[in-house]
């Protein structure tokens, strides 16, 4: 895959939002950790925007699990938006969806 990963943090409607752009894989750890730290500052809710993501492998899923664990320890709720049907199904069968609120799109997530 050639889509280099980028994670951009921003704030909207009181949530720390992380826009996941490109390929989320094992090489994405540093960028995701940095974006999480920026998004989590003074936020009790983290919103992962998967809309711009092009691909995620099992290592990328493991990074999401690590982020969920960190947020849980810190008392932050995690929400996800923009998952394709494929990744939404994966989150359901792996039970990741039990640990986050999944929204169809960003508009409903920040409403």
N, C-alpha and C positions, 0 to 999 in steps of 0.2 A: 504494500500500500504506500502511496506517495503523499497522502495528505498529512502534513506535519501537524502535530497536536499543539493546540494553544488553549489555555484556560484563562479567561478574562473575568475578573471580579468587578461587580458593580452593586449598587443598592437601588431597590425599588420597592415602594409600599412597605418599608420597614424590614424587608428581607435582604439578606446577603445572597446575591445571585452569582452563580458561576456558569458562564457560557462555555460549553465544551465544544471545541471546534476541531474538526479533523478526526484523526485516528487515535482512539483511547486504548493504549496498550501499556506494557511494562515500562517503556521508555518515557511515559507521561507522568511518572510519580512526582518528580520535582516540580513541574509546572502545576500539577493539581494541588500539591501540598501548599505551594506559595499562594495560589488563588484562594484556597480554603482559608488560610490565615487572614488574608485581606478581606474576604467576604464575611468572616465570622466576627470581625471586630465590631463590637456593640450590636450584634444581631442575635436574636434568639431563634431565628429560623433561617435555614439554608435552602436555597432553591437551585437545584441542578437543572440547567437548560440543555437538554439533549438534542434540541432541534437542529443545531448546526453540526452535530457529530455525524461523521460518515461511516465509521466502523468502530466496533469494540470487540476485543477478543477476551479470552478468559483472564488474562493478566489485567486488562482494563476493568473487568468485573471485580477482580480482587482489590483493585484500588478503590472502587466504589464501596466495597465492604469495609476497608480500612477507614474511609471517610465516615461511613455510618457509625463505626465503633467510636471514633474520636468524637463525633458530634454527640453521641449518646452519653459518653463520659462527661462531656462539657455541658450537658443539659440542653442541647439544641435540637429542635425538630428538623427533619430533612424532608424536603418535597422534591419531586421530579416532574418535569414537564417535557413534552415533545418526544417521548419515546416512540419509535416505530412499533408497529404491531409485533414484529419479530422480537425486539428487545423487551417489550412489555411482557410478552409470553415468557421469555427467559427469566425476567424478574419475578414473575408469578410462580413458575415451577421451581425456582431456587429459593423461593420464599423471601427474597429481598423486599418484595412489595409489602411484607408484614412489618417492615421497619421504616417505611417512608410512606408519605402520601403521594399518590401518583395522579397527576392532572393530565388531561388530554393535550393541552397547549399552554403557552405562556400566559395568554389572556386570562384563562380561568385560574391559573396558579397565583397570579398577583391580584386577582379581584377580591 
